[in-house]
């Protein structure tokens, strides 16, 4: 299982495409310390679009970044 995907728009226009960032959130079973190091990936995607002259060929370009961080249990 991949975990969860969380996607947000970084740039969004009506007539010239958009840029999104997707974070792959892994499933984590926390140890008794309630803290664990994690490694995952983020994907920045440029979505090409044009109203007047639609782009030819590939319309999405992706860049993958390795991310390191910490998962921890937090009470609100």
PDB file of N, CA, C and O in Angstrom:
ATOM      1  N   UNK A   1       0.841  -1.188   0.000  1.00  0.00           N
ATOM      2  CA  UNK A   1       0.000   0.000   0.000  1.00  0.00           C
ATOM      3  C   UNK A   1       0.884   1.249   0.000  1.00  0.00           C
ATOM      4  O   UNK A   1       1.908   1.296   0.682  1.00  0.00           O
ATOM      5  N   UNK A   2       0.493   2.215  -0.741  1.00  0.00           N
ATOM      6  CA  UNK A   2       1.277   3.432  -0.922  1.00  0.00           C
ATOM      7  C   UNK A   2       1.147   4.399   0.251  1.00  0.00           C
ATOM      8  O   UNK A   2       2.065   5.186   0.480  1.00  0.00           O
ATOM      9  N   UNK A   3       0.066   4.375   0.989  1.00  0.00           N
ATOM     10  CA  UNK A   3      -0.213   5.362   2.020  1.00  0.00           C
ATOM     11  C   UNK A   3      -1.256   6.322   1.484  1.00  0.00           C
ATOM     12  O   UNK A   3      -2.120   5.927   0.700  1.00  0.00           O
ATOM     13  N   UNK A   4      -1.189   7.539   1.886  1.00  0.00           N
ATOM     14  CA  UNK A   4      -2.140   8.546   1.408  1.00  0.00           C
ATOM     15  C   UNK A   4      -1.423   9.559   0.518  1.00  0.00           C
ATOM     16  O   UNK A   4      -0.235   9.834   0.690  1.00  0.00           O
ATOM     17  N   UNK A   5      -2.161  10.096  -0.420  1.00  0.00           N
ATOM     18  CA  UNK A   5      -1.642  11.144  -1.287  1.00  0.00           C
ATOM     19  C   UNK A   5      -2.359  12.440  -0.937  1.00  0.00           C
ATOM     20  O   UNK A   5      -3.588  12.481  -0.902  1.00  0.00           O
ATOM     21  N   UNK A   6      -1.597  13.496  -0.677  1.00  0.00           N
ATOM     22  CA  UNK A   6      -2.169  14.805  -0.386  1.00  0.00           C
ATOM     23  C   UNK A   6      -1.660  15.758  -1.454  1.00  0.00           C
ATOM     24  O   UNK A   6      -0.453  15.960  -1.591  1.00  0.00           O
ATOM     25  N   UNK A   7      -2.589  16.346  -2.213  1.00  0.00           N
ATOM     26  CA  UNK A   7      -2.215  17.236  -3.315  1.00  0.00           C
ATOM     27  C   UNK A   7      -2.764  18.634  -3.072  1.00  0.00           C
ATOM     28  O   UNK A   7      -3.921  18.802  -2.685  1.00  0.00           O
ATOM     29  N   UNK A   8      -1.921  19.634  -3.302  1.00  0.00           N
ATOM     30  CA  UNK A   8      -2.336  21.032  -3.205  1.00  0.00           C
ATOM     31  C   UNK A   8      -1.923  21.766  -4.472  1.00  0.00           C
ATOM     32  O   UNK A   8      -0.929  21.416  -5.108  1.00  0.00           O
ATOM     33  N   UNK A   9      -2.692  22.784  -4.832  1.00  0.00           N
ATOM     34  CA  UNK A   9      -2.333  23.643  -5.960  1.00  0.00           C
ATOM     35  C   UNK A   9      -1.347  24.696  -5.472  1.00  0.00           C
ATOM     36  O   UNK A   9      -1.612  25.383  -4.485  1.00  0.00           O
ATOM     37  N   UNK A  10      -0.218  24.827  -6.151  1.00  0.00           N
ATOM     38  CA  UNK A  10       0.728  25.890  -5.858  1.00  0.00           C
ATOM     39  C   UNK A  10       0.426  27.094  -6.736  1.00  0.00           C
ATOM     40  O   UNK A  10       0.503  28.241  -6.295  1.00  0.00           O
ATOM     41  N   UNK A  11       0.081  26.810  -7.986  1.00  0.00           N
ATOM     42  CA  UNK A  11      -0.303  27.847  -8.950  1.00  0.00           C
ATOM     43  C   UNK A  11      -1.492  27.308  -9.726  1.00  0.00           C
ATOM     44  O   UNK A  11      -1.465  26.174 -10.204  1.00  0.00           O
ATOM     45  N   UNK A  12      -2.537  28.120  -9.853  1.00  0.00           N
ATOM     46  CA  UNK A  12      -3.696  27.693 -10.628  1.00  0.00           C
ATOM     47  C   UNK A  12      -4.224  28.887 -11.419  1.00  0.00           C
ATOM     48  O   UNK A  12      -4.558  29.929 -10.853  1.00  0.00           O
ATOM     49  N   UNK A  13      -4.292  28.712 -12.740  1.00  0.00           N
ATOM     50  CA  UNK A  13      -4.803  29.778 -13.597  1.00  0.00           C
ATOM     51  C   UNK A  13      -5.962  29.247 -14.431  1.00  0.00           C
ATOM     52  O   UNK A  13      -6.140  28.035 -14.556  1.00  0.00           O
ATOM     53  N   UNK A  14      -6.726  30.127 -14.984  1.00  0.00           N
ATOM     54  CA  UNK A  14      -7.869  29.743 -15.808  1.00  0.00           C
ATOM     55  C   UNK A  14      -7.431  29.339 -17.209  1.00  0.00           C
ATOM     56  O   UNK A  14      -8.036  28.460 -17.823  1.00  0.00           O
ATOM     57  N   UNK A  15      -6.381  29.979 -17.714  1.00  0.00           N
ATOM     58  CA  UNK A  15      -6.056  29.800 -19.134  1.00  0.00           C
ATOM     59  C   UNK A  15      -4.631  29.350 -19.453  1.00  0.00           C
ATOM     60  O   UNK A  15      -4.276  29.267 -20.628  1.00  0.00           O
ATOM     61  N   UNK A  16      -3.807  29.059 -18.451  1.00  0.00           N
ATOM     62  CA  UNK A  16      -2.432  28.675 -18.806  1.00  0.00           C
ATOM     63  C   UNK A  16      -1.884  27.505 -17.989  1.00  0.00           C
ATOM     64  O   UNK A  16      -0.667  27.337 -17.910  1.00  0.00           O
ATOM     65  N   UNK A  17      -2.728  26.714 -17.395  1.00  0.00           N
ATOM     66  CA  UNK A  17      -2.258  25.536 -16.683  1.00  0.00           C
ATOM     67  C   UNK A  17      -2.103  25.758 -15.195  1.00  0.00           C
ATOM     68  O   UNK A  17      -2.565  26.759 -14.648  1.00  0.00           O
ATOM     69  N   UNK A  18      -1.446  24.811 -14.548  1.00  0.00           N
ATOM     70  CA  UNK A  18      -1.304  24.885 -13.105  1.00  0.00           C
ATOM     71  C   UNK A  18      -0.068  24.106 -12.658  1.00  0.00           C
ATOM     72  O   UNK A  18       0.552  23.373 -13.429  1.00  0.00           O
ATOM     73  N   UNK A  19       0.263  24.294 -11.381  1.00  0.00           N
ATOM     74  CA  UNK A  19       1.336  23.528 -10.758  1.00  0.00           C
ATOM     75  C   UNK A  19       0.790  22.960  -9.460  1.00  0.00           C
ATOM     76  O   UNK A  19       0.199  23.682  -8.657  1.00  0.00           O
ATOM     77  N   UNK A  20       0.991  21.654  -9.256  1.00  0.00           N
ATOM     78  CA  UNK A  20       0.545  21.011  -8.028  1.00  0.00           C
ATOM     79  C   UNK A  20       1.729  20.381  -7.315  1.00  0.00           C
ATOM     80  O   UNK A  20       2.770  20.122  -7.918  1.00  0.00           O
ATOM     81  N   UNK A  21       1.553  20.135  -6.012  1.00  0.00           N
ATOM     82  CA  UNK A  21       2.541  19.390  -5.235  1.00  0.00           C
ATOM     83  C   UNK A  21       1.801  18.278  -4.521  1.00  0.00           C
ATOM     84  O   UNK A  21       0.813  18.524  -3.829  1.00  0.00           O
ATOM     85  N   UNK A  22       2.284  17.043  -4.692  1.00  0.00           N
ATOM     86  CA  UNK A  22       1.669  15.885  -4.058  1.00  0.00           C
ATOM     87  C   UNK A  22       2.654  15.280  -3.072  1.00  0.00           C
ATOM     88  O   UNK A  22       3.798  14.985  -3.417  1.00  0.00           O
ATOM     89  N   UNK A  23       2.195  15.101  -1.845  1.00  0.00           N
ATOM     90  CA  UNK A  23       2.991  14.479  -0.803  1.00  0.00           C
ATOM     91  C   UNK A  23       2.501  13.055  -0.596  1.00  0.00           C
ATOM     92  O   UNK A  23       1.305  12.834  -0.404  1.00  0.00           O
ATOM     93  N   UNK A  24       3.411  12.086  -0.632  1.00  0.00           N
ATOM     94  CA  UNK A  24       3.078  10.702  -0.330  1.00  0.00           C
ATOM     95  C   UNK A  24       3.250  10.531   1.171  1.00  0.00           C
ATOM     96  O   UNK A  24       4.372  10.562   1.676  1.00  0.00           O
ATOM     97  N   UNK A  25       2.146  10.351   1.885  1.00  0.00           N
ATOM     98  CA  UNK A  25       2.172  10.219   3.342  1.00  0.00           C
ATOM     99  C   UNK A  25       2.138   8.734   3.690  1.00  0.00           C
ATOM    100  O   UNK A  25       1.109   8.082   3.511  1.00  0.00           O
ATOM    101  N   UNK A  26       3.255   8.192   4.186  1.00  0.00           N
ATOM    102  CA  UNK A  26       3.303   6.764   4.472  1.00  0.00           C
ATOM    103  C   UNK A  26       2.540   6.407   5.746  1.00  0.00           C
ATOM    104  O   UNK A  26       2.354   7.244   6.629  1.00  0.00           O
ATOM    105  N   UNK A  27       2.106   5.156   5.822  1.00  0.00           N
ATOM    106  CA  UNK A  27       1.517   4.635   7.048  1.00  0.00           C
ATOM    107  C   UNK A  27       2.649   4.401   8.037  1.00  0.00           C
ATOM    108  O   UNK A  27       3.689   3.851   7.673  1.00  0.00           O
ATOM    109  N   UNK A  28       2.455   4.814   9.291  1.00  0.00           N
ATOM    110  CA  UNK A  28       3.504   4.683  10.305  1.00  0.00           C
ATOM    111  C   UNK A  28       2.908   4.054  11.562  1.00  0.00           C
ATOM    112  O   UNK A  28       1.881   4.514  12.059  1.00  0.00           O
ATOM    113  N   UNK A  29       3.545   3.013  12.073  1.00  0.00           N
ATOM    114  CA  UNK A  29       3.206   2.446  13.376  1.00  0.00           C
ATOM    115  C   UNK A  29       4.225   2.995  14.365  1.00  0.00           C
ATOM    116  O   UNK A  29       5.395   2.612  14.352  1.00  0.00           O
ATOM    117  N   UNK A  30       3.760   3.900  15.224  1.00  0.00           N
ATOM    118  CA  UNK A  30       4.675   4.552  16.149  1.00  0.00           C
ATOM    119  C   UNK A  30       5.087   3.616  17.285  1.00  0.00           C
ATOM    120  O   UNK A  30       4.268   2.852  17.795  1.00  0.00           O
ATOM    121  N   UNK A  31       6.360   3.682  17.676  1.00  0.00           N
ATOM    122  CA  UNK A  31       6.842   2.897  18.815  1.00  0.00           C
ATOM    123  C   UNK A  31       6.347   3.536  20.119  1.00  0.00           C
ATOM    124  O   UNK A  31       5.696   4.580  20.077  1.00  0.00           O
ATOM    125  N   UNK A  32       6.641   2.933  21.268  1.00  0.00           N
ATOM    126  CA  UNK A  32       6.210   3.515  22.550  1.00  0.00           C
ATOM    127  C   UNK A  32       6.661   4.961  22.769  1.00  0.00           C
ATOM    128  O   UNK A  32       5.998   5.712  23.484  1.00  0.00           O
ATOM    129  N   UNK A  33       7.770   5.350  22.167  1.00  0.00           N
ATOM    130  CA  UNK A  33       8.250   6.738  22.312  1.00  0.00           C
ATOM    131  C   UNK A  33       7.368   7.732  21.559  1.00  0.00           C
ATOM    132  O   UNK A  33       7.483   8.942  21.752  1.00  0.00           O
ATOM    133  N   UNK A  34       6.481   7.212  20.694  1.00  0.00           N
ATOM    134  CA  UNK A  34       5.544   8.021  19.899  1.00  0.00           C
ATOM    135  C   UNK A  34       6.237   8.941  18.904  1.00  0.00           C
ATOM    136  O   UNK A  34       5.673   9.956  18.496  1.00  0.00           O
ATOM    137  N   UNK A  35       7.482   8.585  18.506  1.00  0.00           N
ATOM    138  CA  UNK A  35       8.234   9.351  17.513  1.00  0.00           C
ATOM    139  C   UNK A  35       8.942   8.369  16.587  1.00  0.00           C
ATOM    140  O   UNK A  35       9.509   7.379  17.051  1.00  0.00           O
ATOM    141  N   UNK A  36       8.913   8.637  15.267  1.00  0.00           N
ATOM    142  CA  UNK A  36       9.607   7.775  14.303  1.00  0.00           C
ATOM    143  C   UNK A  36      10.121   8.611  13.144  1.00  0.00           C
ATOM    144  O   UNK A  36       9.431   9.517  12.676  1.00  0.00           O
ATOM    145  N   UNK A  37      11.319   8.317  12.681  1.00  0.00           N
ATOM    146  CA  UNK A  37      11.854   8.964  11.479  1.00  0.00           C
ATOM    147  C   UNK A  37      11.181   8.349  10.261  1.00  0.00           C
ATOM    148  O   UNK A  37      10.940   7.143  10.217  1.00  0.00           O
ATOM    149  N   UNK A  38      10.880   9.184   9.277  1.00  0.00           N
ATOM    150  CA  UNK A  38      10.258   8.687   8.049  1.00  0.00           C
ATOM    151  C   UNK A  38      10.971   9.259   6.834  1.00  0.00           C
ATOM    152  O   UNK A  38      11.597  10.318   6.894  1.00  0.00           O
ATOM    153  N   UNK A  39      10.859   8.534   5.735  1.00  0.00           N
ATOM    154  CA  UNK A  39      11.352   8.973   4.439  1.00  0.00           C
ATOM    155  C   UNK A  39      10.209   8.804   3.457  1.00  0.00           C
ATOM    156  O   UNK A  39       9.540   7.770   3.451  1.00  0.00           O
ATOM    157  N   UNK A  40       9.980   9.802   2.632  1.00  0.00           N
ATOM    158  CA  UNK A  40       8.903   9.726   1.655  1.00  0.00           C
ATOM    159  C   UNK A  40       9.288  10.554   0.435  1.00  0.00           C
ATOM    160  O   UNK A  40      10.442  10.960   0.293  1.00  0.00           O
ATOM    161  N   UNK A  41       8.334  10.800  -0.432  1.00  0.00           N
ATOM    162  CA  UNK A  41       8.597  11.590  -1.632  1.00  0.00           C
ATOM    163  C   UNK A  41       7.504  12.619  -1.859  1.00  0.00           C
ATOM    164  O   UNK A  41       6.354  12.436  -1.459  1.00  0.00           O
ATOM    165  N   UNK A  42       7.892  13.695  -2.507  1.00  0.00           N
ATOM    166  CA  UNK A  42       6.964  14.726  -2.939  1.00  0.00           C
ATOM    167  C   UNK A  42       7.104  14.881  -4.441  1.00  0.00           C
ATOM    168  O   UNK A  42       8.199  14.742  -4.986  1.00  0.00           O
ATOM    169  N   UNK A  43       6.007  15.167  -5.104  1.00  0.00           N
ATOM    170  CA  UNK A  43       6.014  15.279  -6.562  1.00  0.00           C
ATOM    171  C   UNK A  43       5.444  16.639  -6.965  1.00  0.00           C
ATOM    172  O   UNK A  43       4.277  16.929  -6.704  1.00  0.00           O
ATOM    173  N   UNK A  44       6.265  17.462  -7.596  1.00  0.00           N
ATOM    174  CA  UNK A  44       5.807  18.732  -8.166  1.00  0.00           C
ATOM    175  C   UNK A  44       5.446  18.453  -9.625  1.00  0.00           C
ATOM    176  O   UNK A  44       6.243  17.882 -10.369  1.00  0.00           O
ATOM    177  N   UNK A  45       4.248  18.858 -10.027  1.00  0.00           N
ATOM    178  CA  UNK A  45       3.780  18.591 -11.384  1.00  0.00           C
ATOM    179  C   UNK A  45       3.330  19.878 -12.060  1.00  0.00           C
ATOM    180  O   UNK A  45       2.504  20.620 -11.529  1.00  0.00           O
ATOM    181  N   UNK A  46       3.886  20.127 -13.237  1.00  0.00           N
ATOM    182  CA  UNK A  46       3.462  21.243 -14.079  1.00  0.00           C
ATOM    183  C   UNK A  46       2.441  20.692 -15.067  1.00  0.00           C
ATOM    184  O   UNK A  46       2.756  19.802 -15.858  1.00  0.00           O
ATOM    185  N   UNK A  47       1.226  21.215 -15.023  1.00  0.00           N
ATOM    186  CA  UNK A  47       0.139  20.788 -15.913  1.00  0.00           C
ATOM    187  C   UNK A  47      -0.003  21.849 -17.006  1.00  0.00           C
ATOM    188  O   UNK A  47      -0.510  22.942 -16.755  1.00  0.00           O
ATOM    189  N   UNK A  48       0.446  21.521 -18.216  1.00  0.00           N
ATOM    190  CA  UNK A  48       0.389  22.480 -19.331  1.00  0.00           C
ATOM    191  C   UNK A  48      -1.029  22.564 -19.879  1.00  0.00           C
ATOM    192  O   UNK A  48      -1.723  21.555 -20.003  1.00  0.00           O
ATOM    193  N   UNK A  49      -1.446  23.781 -20.206  1.00  0.00           N
ATOM    194  CA  UNK A  49      -2.781  24.004 -20.754  1.00  0.00           C
ATOM    195  C   UNK A  49      -2.792  25.355 -21.447  1.00  0.00           C
ATOM    196  O   UNK A  49      -2.097  26.278 -21.022  1.00  0.00           O
ATOM    197  N   UNK A  50      -3.565  25.478 -22.498  1.00  0.00           N
ATOM    198  CA  UNK A  50      -3.756  26.767 -23.170  1.00  0.00           C
ATOM    199  C   UNK A  50      -5.107  26.765 -23.844  1.00  0.00           C
ATOM    200  O   UNK A  50      -5.506  25.765 -24.441  1.00  0.00           O
ATOM    201  N   UNK A  51      -5.812  27.871 -23.755  1.00  0.00           N
ATOM    202  CA  UNK A  51      -7.132  27.983 -24.365  1.00  0.00           C
ATOM    203  C   UNK A  51      -7.011  28.155 -25.875  1.00  0.00           C
ATOM    204  O   UNK A  51      -7.723  27.491 -26.628  1.00  0.00           O
ATOM    205  N   UNK A  52      -6.131  29.025 -26.322  1.00  0.00           N
ATOM    206  CA  UNK A  52      -6.025  29.353 -27.737  1.00  0.00           C
ATOM    207  C   UNK A  52      -5.319  28.254 -28.533  1.00  0.00           C
ATOM    208  O   UNK A  52      -5.848  27.785 -29.540  1.00  0.00           O
ATOM    209  N   UNK A  53      -4.142  27.846 -28.095  1.00  0.00           N
ATOM    210  CA  UNK A  53      -3.369  26.843 -28.814  1.00  0.00           C
ATOM    211  C   UNK A  53      -2.942  25.740 -27.837  1.00  0.00           C
ATOM    212  O   UNK A  53      -1.902  25.858 -27.191  1.00  0.00           O
ATOM    213  N   UNK A  54      -3.740  24.668 -27.727  1.00  0.00           N
ATOM    214  CA  UNK A  54      -3.411  23.591 -26.781  1.00  0.00           C
ATOM    215  C   UNK A  54      -2.029  23.011 -27.058  1.00  0.00           C
ATOM    216  O   UNK A  54      -1.633  22.875 -28.215  1.00  0.00           O
ATOM    217  N   UNK A  55      -1.287  22.665 -25.990  1.00  0.00           N
ATOM    218  CA  UNK A  55       0.060  22.118 -26.174  1.00  0.00           C
ATOM    219  C   UNK A  55       0.020  20.743 -26.837  1.00  0.00           C
ATOM    220  O   UNK A  55      -0.947  19.998 -26.685  1.00  0.00           O
ATOM    221  N   UNK A  56       1.065  20.423 -27.561  1.00  0.00           N
ATOM    222  CA  UNK A  56       1.170  19.105 -28.196  1.00  0.00           C
ATOM    223  C   UNK A  56       2.113  18.244 -27.375  1.00  0.00           C
ATOM    224  O   UNK A  56       2.976  18.756 -26.661  1.00  0.00           O
ATOM    225  N   UNK A  57       1.944  16.947 -27.479  1.00  0.00           N
ATOM    226  CA  UNK A  57       2.831  16.033 -26.769  1.00  0.00           C
ATOM    227  C   UNK A  57       2.484  15.949 -25.297  1.00  0.00           C
ATOM    228  O   UNK A  57       1.328  16.112 -24.904  1.00  0.00           O
ATOM    229  N   UNK A  58       3.479  15.699 -24.504  1.00  0.00           N
ATOM    230  CA  UNK A  58       3.299  15.520 -23.069  1.00  0.00           C
ATOM    231  C   UNK A  58       2.767  16.804 -22.439  1.00  0.00           C
ATOM    232  O   UNK A  58       3.299  17.886 -22.688  1.00  0.00           O
ATOM    233  N   UNK A  59       1.728  16.686 -21.631  1.00  0.00           N
ATOM    234  CA  UNK A  59       1.123  17.868 -21.020  1.00  0.00           C
ATOM    235  C   UNK A  59       1.351  17.952 -19.513  1.00  0.00           C
ATOM    236  O   UNK A  59       0.904  18.905 -18.874  1.00  0.00           O
ATOM    237  N   UNK A  60       2.034  16.976 -18.944  1.00  0.00           N
ATOM    238  CA  UNK A  60       2.371  17.030 -17.523  1.00  0.00           C
ATOM    239  C   UNK A  60       3.852  16.701 -17.336  1.00  0.00           C
ATOM    240  O   UNK A  60       4.344  15.696 -17.849  1.00  0.00           O
ATOM    241  N   UNK A  61       4.550  17.554 -16.602  1.00  0.00           N
ATOM    242  CA  UNK A  61       5.967  17.346 -16.306  1.00  0.00           C
ATOM    243  C   UNK A  61       6.119  17.217 -14.795  1.00  0.00           C
ATOM    244  O   UNK A  61       5.644  18.073 -14.049  1.00  0.00           O
ATOM    245  N   UNK A  62       6.777  16.153 -14.340  1.00  0.00           N
ATOM    246  CA  UNK A  62       6.905  15.882 -12.912  1.00  0.00           C
ATOM    247  C   UNK A  62       8.353  15.944 -12.447  1.00  0.00           C
ATOM    248  O   UNK A  62       9.275  15.576 -13.174  1.00  0.00           O
ATOM    249  N   UNK A  63       8.526  16.415 -11.232  1.00  0.00           N
ATOM    250  CA  UNK A  63       9.834  16.407 -10.561  1.00  0.00           C
ATOM    251  C   UNK A  63       9.613  15.772  -9.194  1.00  0.00           C
ATOM    252  O   UNK A  63       8.769  16.224  -8.420  1.00  0.00           O
ATOM    253  N   UNK A  64      10.377  14.720  -8.900  1.00  0.00           N
ATOM    254  CA  UNK A  64      10.222  13.985  -7.644  1.00  0.00           C
ATOM    255  C   UNK A  64      11.341  14.379  -6.688  1.00  0.00           C
ATOM    256  O   UNK A  64      12.511  14.413  -7.070  1.00  0.00           O
ATOM    257  N   UNK A  65      10.978  14.677  -5.442  1.00  0.00           N
ATOM    258  CA  UNK A  65      11.951  15.048  -4.411  1.00  0.00           C
ATOM    259  C   UNK A  65      11.857  14.082  -3.243  1.00  0.00           C
ATOM    260  O   UNK A  65      10.759  13.766  -2.784  1.00  0.00           O
ATOM    261  N   UNK A  66      13.008  13.609  -2.756  1.00  0.00           N
ATOM    262  CA  UNK A  66      13.052  12.760  -1.571  1.00  0.00           C
ATOM    263  C   UNK A  66      12.927  13.664  -0.348  1.00  0.00           C
ATOM    264  O   UNK A  66      13.571  14.709  -0.263  1.00  0.00           O
ATOM    265  N   UNK A  67      12.088  13.245   0.597  1.00  0.00           N
ATOM    266  CA  UNK A  67      11.850  14.029   1.800  1.00  0.00           C
ATOM    267  C   UNK A  67      12.101  13.172   3.038  1.00  0.00           C
ATOM    268  O   UNK A  67      11.727  12.000   3.073  1.00  0.00           O
ATOM    269  N   UNK A  68      12.728  13.752   4.038  1.00  0.00           N
ATOM    270  CA  UNK A  68      12.963  13.085   5.318  1.00  0.00           C
ATOM    271  C   UNK A  68      12.302  13.911   6.407  1.00  0.00           C
ATOM    272  O   UNK A  68      12.278  15.140   6.343  1.00  0.00           O
ATOM    273  N   UNK A  69      11.764  13.221   7.409  1.00  0.00           N
ATOM    274  CA  UNK A  69      11.122  13.953   8.484  1.00  0.00           C
ATOM    275  C   UNK A  69      10.848  13.069   9.679  1.00  0.00           C
ATOM    276  O   UNK A  69      11.398  11.975   9.806  1.00  0.00           O
ATOM    277  N   UNK A  70       9.981  13.566  10.559  1.00  0.00           N
ATOM    278  CA  UNK A  70       9.651  12.863  11.780  1.00  0.00           C
ATOM    279  C   UNK A  70       8.148  12.758  11.915  1.00  0.00           C
ATOM    280  O   UNK A  70       7.421  13.737  11.747  1.00  0.00           O
ATOM    281  N   UNK A  71       7.688  11.539  12.224  1.00  0.00           N
ATOM    282  CA  UNK A  71       6.276  11.337  12.567  1.00  0.00           C
ATOM    283  C   UNK A  71       6.200  11.308  14.077  1.00  0.00           C
ATOM    284  O   UNK A  71       7.017  10.673  14.743  1.00  0.00           O
ATOM    285  N   UNK A  72       5.199  12.011  14.615  1.00  0.00           N
ATOM    286  CA  UNK A  72       5.066  12.003  16.061  1.00  0.00           C
ATOM    287  C   UNK A  72       3.599  12.145  16.439  1.00  0.00           C
ATOM    288  O   UNK A  72       2.818  12.784  15.733  1.00  0.00           O
ATOM    289  N   UNK A  73       3.242  11.544  17.555  1.00  0.00           N
ATOM    290  CA  UNK A  73       1.878  11.618  18.052  1.00  0.00           C
ATOM    291  C   UNK A  73       1.712  12.960  18.762  1.00  0.00           C
ATOM    292  O   UNK A  73       2.514  13.321  19.623  1.00  0.00           O
ATOM    293  N   UNK A  74       0.666  13.691  18.393  1.00  0.00           N
ATOM    294  CA  UNK A  74       0.419  15.005  18.970  1.00  0.00           C
ATOM    295  C   UNK A  74      -1.023  15.042  19.471  1.00  0.00           C
ATOM    296  O   UNK A  74      -1.945  14.673  18.743  1.00  0.00           O
ATOM    297  N   UNK A  75      -1.218  15.483  20.702  1.00  0.00           N
ATOM    298  CA  UNK A  75      -2.572  15.657  21.257  1.00  0.00           C
ATOM    299  C   UNK A  75      -2.964  17.115  21.121  1.00  0.00           C
ATOM    300  O   UNK A  75      -2.167  18.011  21.399  1.00  0.00           O
ATOM    301  N   UNK A  76      -4.199  17.348  20.692  1.00  0.00           N
ATOM    302  CA  UNK A  76      -4.707  18.729  20.554  1.00  0.00           C
ATOM    303  C   UNK A  76      -5.617  19.039  21.702  1.00  0.00           C
ATOM    304  O   UNK A  76      -6.153  20.144  21.784  1.00  0.00           O
TER     305      UNK A  76
END
